């Protein structure tokens, strides 16, 4: 079967830097941090008390108050981002073959807040007081189901859970569904809302989080010598992937073309990455092969860049393994330096930033890069946005369990 060309025609996001893609983009290019002290709940006794959370989030008008009470926060992020992405794409489902419209989204955990809330009710008030909405709110696939219901997308619908690689794997699945003619349009990306007492405590117990509580805005510092862990984030990022001729027939704007996807597993450790970056490098190499590109064709990489000692060193090695000497010529940034780690939603939001970089020829900075690490010796676009004609870009995501995903996009070619 001939592989069809796939393009990105719609973008929508909810992050600590903005409730829409334009606000997010403006703040990212300005190098602003969305990290602050958590006040949603009492953090007394928590070693990490900061997160890239969204204090003033209100799902209206996309979600009415009555409906919002039946939808977990993570799915609210997804629905709001999906509304923006569909609107941005100009897609009218009423004028489409609904069987050819799909939804494939990712989430690392799903409705964690609802689990915590209802467990407390169970313990304090008894089983007969547990909400009938517990199960539909906690399900990690509820976001995908709700999106399909909202827009009437009848085509392929699935949810991917591969920890921090979830939304990148979802985007890869969406790309293949369009490329191999199972759908003409797929809404894809991911959402996450784990800034909860249990979520924060769990990652503290893993010793994964930064303890830089006194300087929230400086806590996420990918590739910097003094990094001490990632900062938890929340939000959602949704993209519209569409077959090229279908998009041309609608006369819509195209942000970028999806050129290739690669995925591997470290098969090494449930939380730590393989130190030499073997799996991560193989993921990038597979994406290059799928795209029919050479390492020298890559202009820019949006790195996984978590700000953890293990990941950033490993990813630097992996980029060198995959790109060889060209690794020193590639511009690299980490969106997580500004919005923290959105776990299963990170790949979606980061690909949105990457698509805008391709379309607008600007790379937002890696902020808080103050002290170079000798083991991280590549060009990380430190602290200031950079104008660059981004012809071809790669976006990396790596997750607990050893899951690796790499996506390549670029300017639309003839």
C-alpha positions as CSV (number, residue, x, y, z in Angstrom):
1,X,0.0,0.0,0.0
2,X,1.3,3.4,-1.0
3,X,2.0,5.7,2.0
4,X,-0.1,8.9,1.9
5,X,1.3,12.2,2.9
6,X,0.1,13.6,6.3
7,X,0.0,17.2,7.4
8,X,-0.8,19.2,10.6
9,X,-3.7,21.5,10.1
10,X,-4.9,22.4,13.6
11,X,-3.4,23.1,17.0
12,X,-4.8,23.5,20.5
13,X,-3.3,23.5,23.9
14,X,-3.8,24.3,27.6
15,X,-0.6,24.9,29.6
16,X,0.7,27.0,32.5
17,X,2.0,29.4,29.8
18,X,-1.4,29.9,28.3
19,X,-4.9,28.5,27.6
20,X,-4.5,28.7,23.8
21,X,-1.7,28.1,21.4
22,X,-0.9,31.8,20.6
23,X,-0.5,32.8,24.3
24,X,1.6,29.6,24.9
25,X,3.8,30.4,21.9
26,X,4.3,34.1,22.8
27,X,5.3,33.2,26.4
28,X,7.5,30.3,25.3
29,X,9.4,32.6,22.8
30,X,9.8,35.1,25.6
31,X,11.4,32.4,27.8
32,X,8.8,32.7,30.6
33,X,8.4,30.0,33.2
34,X,5.0,28.6,34.2
35,X,6.3,27.0,37.4
36,X,5.0,28.2,40.7
37,X,4.3,27.1,44.3
38,X,1.4,24.7,44.5
39,X,-1.6,26.0,46.4
40,X,-4.3,23.7,45.2
41,X,-3.8,21.6,48.3
42,X,-1.7,21.6,51.4
43,X,1.9,20.7,50.6
44,X,3.2,20.8,54.2
45,X,5.6,17.9,54.6
46,X,6.2,17.5,50.8
47,X,9.8,17.7,49.8
48,X,8.7,19.2,46.4
49,X,6.1,22.0,46.6
50,X,6.3,23.4,43.1
51,X,4.7,22.5,39.8
52,X,3.9,23.9,36.4
53,X,0.2,23.9,37.2
54,X,-2.7,26.0,36.0
55,X,-4.2,27.9,39.0
56,X,-7.0,29.8,37.3
57,X,-8.2,27.1,34.8
58,X,-11.9,27.3,34.0
59,X,-13.2,24.9,31.3
60,X,-16.0,27.3,30.3
61,X,-17.2,28.1,27.7
62,X,-16.1,24.9,26.0
63,X,-17.5,22.9,28.8
64,X,-20.6,24.0,30.7
65,X,-20.5,23.9,34.5
66,X,-22.9,21.0,34.8
67,X,-20.9,18.9,32.4
68,X,-17.6,19.9,33.9
69,X,-18.6,18.3,37.2
70,X,-18.8,14.9,35.4
71,X,-15.4,15.3,33.6
72,X,-12.1,14.9,35.3
73,X,-9.6,17.7,35.1
74,X,-7.3,15.8,32.7
75,X,-10.2,15.3,30.3
76,X,-11.3,18.9,30.6
77,X,-7.8,19.9,29.4
78,X,-8.2,17.6,26.4
79,X,-11.7,18.8,25.5
80,X,-10.7,22.5,25.7
81,X,-7.5,21.9,23.6
82,X,-9.6,19.8,21.1
83,X,-12.1,22.6,20.6
84,X,-9.3,25.0,19.8
85,X,-7.6,22.5,17.4
86,X,-10.8,21.8,15.5
87,X,-11.6,25.5,15.3
88,X,-8.1,26.2,14.2
89,X,-8.2,23.6,11.4
90,X,-11.6,24.9,10.0
91,X,-12.8,21.3,10.0
92,X,-16.6,20.9,9.8
93,X,-17.5,17.4,10.8
94,X,-21.0,17.8,9.2
95,X,-19.3,18.1,5.8
96,X,-17.1,15.1,6.3
97,X,-17.5,11.3,6.1
98,X,-17.6,10.8,9.9
99,X,-16.3,7.2,9.5
100,X,-13.1,8.7,8.2
101,X,-12.6,11.0,11.3
102,X,-10.6,9.4,14.2
103,X,-9.4,10.2,17.7
104,X,-6.2,8.8,19.2
105,X,-5.0,10.5,22.3
106,X,-2.6,9.6,25.2
107,X,-2.5,10.0,28.9
108,X,0.1,8.6,31.3
109,X,-2.4,8.1,34.2
110,X,-5.9,9.5,33.5
111,X,-8.3,10.7,36.1
112,X,-6.1,10.7,39.2
113,X,-7.9,13.5,41.0
114,X,-11.2,11.6,40.8
115,X,-9.6,8.5,42.2
116,X,-8.2,10.4,45.2
117,X,-11.5,12.3,45.8
118,X,-13.7,9.2,45.7
119,X,-11.3,7.1,47.8
120,X,-11.6,9.7,50.5
121,X,-15.4,9.6,50.3
122,X,-15.3,5.8,50.4
123,X,-13.2,5.7,53.6
124,X,-15.0,8.6,55.4
125,X,-18.7,8.2,54.2
126,X,-19.0,4.6,53.0
127,X,-19.4,2.8,49.6
128,X,-23.0,4.0,49.0
129,X,-21.7,7.6,48.7
130,X,-19.1,6.9,46.0
131,X,-20.0,8.9,42.9
132,X,-21.6,7.0,39.9
133,X,-19.2,9.1,37.8
134,X,-16.1,7.6,39.4
135,X,-15.4,5.1,36.7
136,X,-16.1,7.3,33.6
137,X,-14.1,10.1,35.1
138,X,-11.1,8.1,36.1
139,X,-10.8,6.1,32.8
140,X,-7.7,7.1,30.9
141,X,-9.8,6.6,27.7
142,X,-12.6,9.0,28.7
143,X,-10.9,12.0,27.0
144,X,-10.8,10.2,23.7
145,X,-14.4,9.0,24.1
146,X,-15.7,12.5,25.1
147,X,-13.9,14.1,22.2
148,X,-15.4,11.7,19.7
149,X,-18.9,12.3,21.2
150,X,-18.4,16.1,21.2
151,X,-17.5,16.2,17.5
152,X,-19.1,13.1,16.1
153,X,-15.9,11.4,15.0
154,X,-16.9,7.8,14.2
155,X,-13.6,6.5,12.9
156,X,-10.6,4.8,14.7
157,X,-10.6,5.7,18.4
158,X,-8.0,4.5,20.9
159,X,-6.0,5.7,23.9
160,X,-2.3,5.1,24.4
161,X,-0.7,4.8,27.9
162,X,3.1,4.6,27.7
163,X,3.9,7.0,30.6
164,X,5.7,10.1,29.4
165,X,5.8,8.9,25.8
166,X,2.0,8.5,25.6
167,X,0.9,11.4,23.4
168,X,3.9,10.9,21.1
169,X,2.9,7.3,20.6
170,X,-0.6,8.4,20.1
171,X,0.5,10.9,17.4
172,X,2.5,8.1,15.8
173,X,-0.5,5.9,15.7
174,X,-2.6,8.8,14.2
175,X,0.1,9.4,11.6
176,X,0.0,5.7,10.5
177,X,-3.8,5.6,10.4
178,X,-3.9,8.6,8.0
179,X,-0.8,7.5,6.0
180,X,-2.2,4.0,5.4
181,X,-5.8,5.1,4.6
182,X,-7.7,4.1,7.7
183,X,-8.8,7.7,8.2
184,X,-8.6,11.1,6.5
185,X,-8.4,13.1,9.7
186,X,-7.3,12.1,13.2
187,X,-7.4,14.3,16.2
188,X,-4.4,13.4,18.4
189,X,-2.2,14.4,21.3
190,X,-2.6,14.0,25.0
191,X,-3.6,15.4,28.4
192,X,-2.6,15.0,32.0
193,X,-3.6,16.3,35.4
194,X,-1.4,14.7,38.1
195,X,-0.7,17.8,40.2
196,X,-2.5,16.1,43.1
197,X,-1.4,15.1,46.6
198,X,-0.9,11.4,45.5
199,X,0.7,12.3,42.2
200,X,3.2,14.7,43.7
201,X,4.0,12.4,46.6
202,X,4.5,9.5,44.3
203,X,7.0,11.2,42.1
204,X,8.8,12.6,45.2
205,X,9.1,9.0,46.4
206,X,10.7,8.1,43.1
207,X,13.2,10.8,43.8
208,X,12.4,12.3,40.4
209,X,11.4,15.8,41.2
210,X,13.4,19.1,41.8
211,X,13.5,20.3,45.4
212,X,14.3,23.9,44.3
213,X,11.2,25.1,46.1
214,X,12.6,28.6,46.9
215,X,13.2,29.4,43.2
216,X,10.2,27.8,41.3
217,X,10.9,29.6,38.0
218,X,14.5,28.3,38.0
219,X,13.8,24.7,39.0
220,X,13.4,23.2,35.6
221,X,16.9,23.5,34.0
222,X,17.4,20.8,31.3
223,X,21.1,20.1,30.4
224,X,22.4,22.4,33.1
225,X,25.0,21.1,35.4
226,X,23.0,21.9,38.5
227,X,19.7,20.2,37.5
228,X,18.2,18.2,40.3
229,X,15.0,16.6,38.9
230,X,12.0,17.5,36.8
231,X,9.1,19.7,37.7
232,X,5.6,18.2,37.5
233,X,3.4,19.8,34.9
234,X,-0.2,19.6,33.8
235,X,-2.2,20.5,30.6
236,X,-3.1,19.2,27.2
237,X,-2.0,19.4,23.6
238,X,-4.1,18.4,20.6
239,X,-3.2,18.4,16.9
240,X,-5.2,17.7,13.8
241,X,-3.4,15.3,11.4
242,X,-4.9,15.2,7.9
243,X,-4.2,13.6,4.6
244,X,-2.5,16.2,2.3
245,X,-4.9,16.1,-0.6
246,X,-7.9,16.2,1.8
247,X,-6.4,19.3,3.4
248,X,-5.7,20.9,0.0
249,X,-9.3,20.3,-1.0
250,X,-10.5,22.2,2.0
251,X,-8.0,25.1,1.3
252,X,-6.7,25.2,4.9
253,X,-3.4,26.4,6.4
254,X,-0.8,23.7,6.8
255,X,1.6,24.1,9.7
256,X,4.0,21.3,8.8
257,X,4.1,17.8,7.2
258,X,4.6,14.7,9.3
259,X,7.5,12.9,7.7
260,X,8.4,10.0,10.0
261,X,7.9,8.2,13.3
262,X,10.1,5.7,15.2
263,X,9.5,3.8,18.5
264,X,11.6,1.4,20.5
265,X,12.0,0.1,24.1
266,X,15.1,0.2,26.3
267,X,14.1,-3.1,27.9
268,X,16.5,-2.1,30.7
269,X,14.7,-0.6,33.8
270,X,11.2,0.3,34.8
271,X,12.1,4.0,35.6
272,X,15.8,4.6,34.6
273,X,16.8,5.1,31.0
274,X,19.5,2.9,29.5
275,X,22.6,5.0,30.2
276,X,24.1,5.0,26.8
277,X,20.9,5.9,25.0
278,X,20.8,2.8,22.9
279,X,16.9,2.7,22.7
280,X,16.5,6.4,22.3
281,X,19.1,6.6,19.5
282,X,17.4,3.6,17.7
283,X,14.0,5.5,18.0
284,X,15.5,8.5,16.3
285,X,17.2,6.3,13.6
286,X,13.9,4.6,12.9
287,X,12.1,7.9,12.5
288,X,14.8,9.0,10.0
289,X,14.5,5.8,8.1
290,X,10.7,6.1,8.0
291,X,11.0,9.7,6.7
292,X,13.7,8.8,4.1
293,X,16.1,11.3,5.6
294,X,19.7,11.4,6.5
295,X,20.9,12.7,9.9
296,X,22.3,15.8,8.2
297,X,18.7,16.7,7.1
298,X,17.6,17.5,10.7
299,X,17.7,21.3,11.5
300,X,16.3,21.2,15.0
301,X,15.4,18.8,17.9
302,X,12.8,19.4,20.5
303,X,14.4,17.2,23.2
304,X,12.7,15.2,25.9
305,X,15.0,17.3,28.1
306,X,13.5,16.5,31.5
307,X,16.1,18.3,33.8
308,X,16.9,15.0,35.5
309,X,20.6,14.0,35.8
310,X,20.1,10.7,34.1
311,X,17.8,11.7,31.2
312,X,19.7,14.7,29.9
313,X,23.1,12.9,29.8
314,X,21.5,9.9,28.2
315,X,19.6,12.0,25.6
316,X,22.8,13.9,24.6
317,X,24.6,10.6,24.0
318,X,21.6,9.3,22.1
319,X,21.5,12.3,19.8
320,X,25.2,11.8,19.1
321,X,24.7,8.1,18.3
322,X,21.8,8.9,16.0
323,X,23.2,11.9,14.2
324,X,26.9,11.4,14.4
325,X,29.0,14.5,13.9
326,X,25.9,16.4,12.8
327,X,24.7,16.4,16.4
328,X,27.0,19.4,17.1
329,X,25.3,21.4,14.3
330,X,21.7,20.9,15.3
331,X,19.8,23.4,17.4
332,X,18.2,21.7,20.4
333,X,15.7,23.0,23.0
334,X,13.6,21.7,25.9
335,X,10.1,23.1,26.2
336,X,10.0,21.5,29.6
337,X,12.4,24.2,30.9
338,X,9.3,26.5,30.8
339,X,6.3,24.3,31.3
340,X,7.8,21.4,33.3
341,X,7.0,17.8,32.5
342,X,3.4,17.2,31.5
343,X,4.0,13.4,31.6
344,X,1.6,11.8,29.1
345,X,0.7,15.1,27.6
346,X,4.3,16.4,27.0
347,X,4.7,15.0,23.5
348,X,1.5,16.7,22.3
349,X,2.3,20.1,23.6
350,X,6.0,19.8,22.5
351,X,5.0,18.9,19.0
352,X,2.7,21.9,18.9
353,X,5.7,24.1,19.8
354,X,7.8,22.3,17.2
355,X,5.1,22.7,14.5
356,X,5.0,26.4,15.2
357,X,8.8,26.6,15.1
358,X,8.6,25.0,11.6
359,X,5.9,27.3,10.5
360,X,7.4,30.5,12.0
361,X,11.1,29.9,11.9
362,X,11.7,30.6,15.6
363,X,12.9,28.2,18.3
364,X,12.0,29.1,21.9
365,X,14.9,28.9,24.3
366,X,15.9,26.3,26.9
367,X,15.7,28.6,29.9
368,X,17.7,28.3,33.2
369,X,20.8,27.1,31.3
370,X,23.5,28.8,33.4
371,X,26.2,26.3,34.1
372,X,27.2,23.9,31.2
373,X,27.5,20.2,32.0
374,X,30.6,18.7,30.4
375,X,28.5,15.6,29.6
376,X,25.9,17.7,27.9
377,X,27.9,19.5,25.3
378,X,25.5,20.2,22.4
379,X,23.7,23.4,21.3
380,X,20.7,23.8,23.6
381,X,19.5,27.3,22.5
382,X,20.2,28.7,25.9
383,X,17.9,31.3,27.4
384,X,17.0,33.4,24.3
385,X,14.8,32.5,21.4
386,X,16.5,31.9,18.1
387,X,15.4,32.8,14.6
388,X,16.2,29.8,12.4
389,X,14.7,28.5,9.1
390,X,13.6,25.1,10.5
391,X,13.3,22.9,7.4
392,X,13.1,19.6,9.3
393,X,12.6,19.0,13.1
394,X,12.6,16.0,15.4
395,X,10.6,15.7,18.6
396,X,11.6,13.1,21.2
397,X,9.7,11.6,24.1
398,X,10.9,8.9,26.5
399,X,8.8,7.3,29.3
400,X,9.0,5.1,32.3
401,X,9.1,1.5,31.2
402,X,11.8,2.3,28.6
403,X,9.3,3.6,26.0
404,X,10.9,5.8,23.3
405,X,9.2,7.7,20.5
406,X,10.6,10.2,17.9
407,X,8.5,12.2,15.4
408,X,9.9,14.1,12.5
409,X,8.1,17.0,10.8
410,X,9.1,19.6,8.3
411,X,8.0,22.3,6.0
412,X,5.6,21.1,3.3
413,X,7.5,20.1,0.2
414,X,6.3,19.7,-3.4
